[in-house]
Amino acid sequence: MMRRRKWLLAILGLLLLIGVNNTIYYFTAKRSLENSMRHEMLAVAKQIQLSIEQSRLGGEVFQNQIGRELRAVSIAAQYALDPDIDKVTNEQLTELATKLDVNHISLFRPDEARDDIVIDKSSDPKELGAGSKTWDPWYQAFQQLFALKPVSVKWGQVLNHFWTGPYESATTDVDKIYKWGYYYDGSTNYMLDPYISNEMMKQYEDATGVNRLIKRAIEDNASLLEITAVNPDTFSVGKPILTKNSAGEWVEHITQAPIIYGEYTYKLKDDVRNIEKAYKSNRIVTVNTIANDTHVIKTYIPVQIPKGSSVLDLEGNSLDRYILTIVSDYKFVQDSLDSQFLNIGFIITIITVLSALLVLLVRHYFRRSRNEVVKETQVTYVEEINQLLVSVKAQRHDFLNYVQTIQSLVDLGKVTELKDFMKELTGEIQLTNEMINIGNPAIAALIRSKLAQAQERKVRFENNFHGLDKLDFGMKSLDLTRVIGNLIDNAFDEVMKYPEERRFIRLEGVLADNTLEFVIRNTCDNAARIVEEGKLFDQGFSTKQGAHQGLGLPIVKEIVTSYKGTLQVKSDEDGFIVFAVRLPHY
């Protein structure tokens, strides 16, 4: 009955593991596909961004070419007209506009009485008498032209004695969009202003412009729903930027339009905040949400543009970037998930089976390793106890011989030989007592071995231990011997660089207040530099010559860390490097 219950619990645990594993893997795969889709969309967005910006720059180049043509028209008109505005008629301007293939030509001159620069003559009657003082920054440009100074307006096109702004709605005719050119070189008492409608620009836009490019991109990519270029400063207003002209009519300013290109139908309540975030941080912002009852991914991409562009903020200053929003259909992510569901299920099953096998193998390995460690430690303990008992018995067995030898040396008056014999005998007994006093057989065996090596290498090796008889026996003792052994070996390698009289190592160990501490110090001339570099515990790092692999100290650190202990290294004023190991012991 008990065995059945254990099997049932094991099966339930396995089923739970499979369920959790499947769930985790499914959502991980889903997130991975979403990220893949997002990256793919960003790549497409980047291509669209570059194409749109290239098309926009092409449009500005086209506008600049029109600007140069307007300057040429101005110079041609100046040659055809009298330099005195009072001798020029509106009829002449109408005839000249037809010949030069522009919509209209107007003439501006300063009006001191009105403290303004007004249109005194024009081929368009609606223009006559219009003042420009409220046209910002046009009025500033007019003043600079009449003063024969370079126009300092930071957008538009500046040529010699000439300035033209972008296409804009006409103040005197709100239904018309024109591009005006303004020319004055001081040879007349008026400023020439030829201008043309946006028909040429509209034809260019329809053929190769940004809006056509956006339309084709959406048609060619089924996952794209909408592409919009947004003015980040005026978009927050939520409506077109309007001003009232002298006739009381509202004029919409194209250069400050919230939507620069494309359509804006997939609206989100957080659009203003996301656009502002993308604009201020100059980083791409992506949201996964619902718009127009459609699950979409909306991306806000800041697009850098040259200073002096015709994209203006609320104050009429040129912006350094606008925001491109791209709306993608999440359905393509879901379709990809659905199509891969069977593959995911198969992979999940394989991974689950492999995981279960791996768990069983690891469990078997650790159980076997633990048994081997315990067995090895027990064997070490028995061997060391036997060796210590043999040493004690040998001393007792030879005691009579020692006494007889001492008596003979006394009788013969061999004082020097007696001292040497006693010194050797005392050292052997003391060594055995020290091994017994260490209290831990595994550590005692290690110290015995290292003392033999020290004697062979002419190294002065001192050690002192307290309280290790209270140390738990088992895995911890084996790990401690690895820690101490590697630290001693590291010390041996270092002191062998120096003459015999400088080869010194001291090891101290104590177990007190639930803390086990080992401190080992050895001669090291470069201790301060080595400690400062901080590479002693890096895999493969070694300060020694030869075939050293730099593994000893990293092993020490790994073992100490596994027991939640600390390992510190420092240099002291006596030319020693000091390693201190502290381990909790409960």
Summary of the structure (lengths in Angstrom):
residues: 586
radius of gyration: 46.2
end to end distance: 38.7
largest distance: 153.4
contacts: 1706
relative contact order: 0.07
helix: 53%
strand: 21%
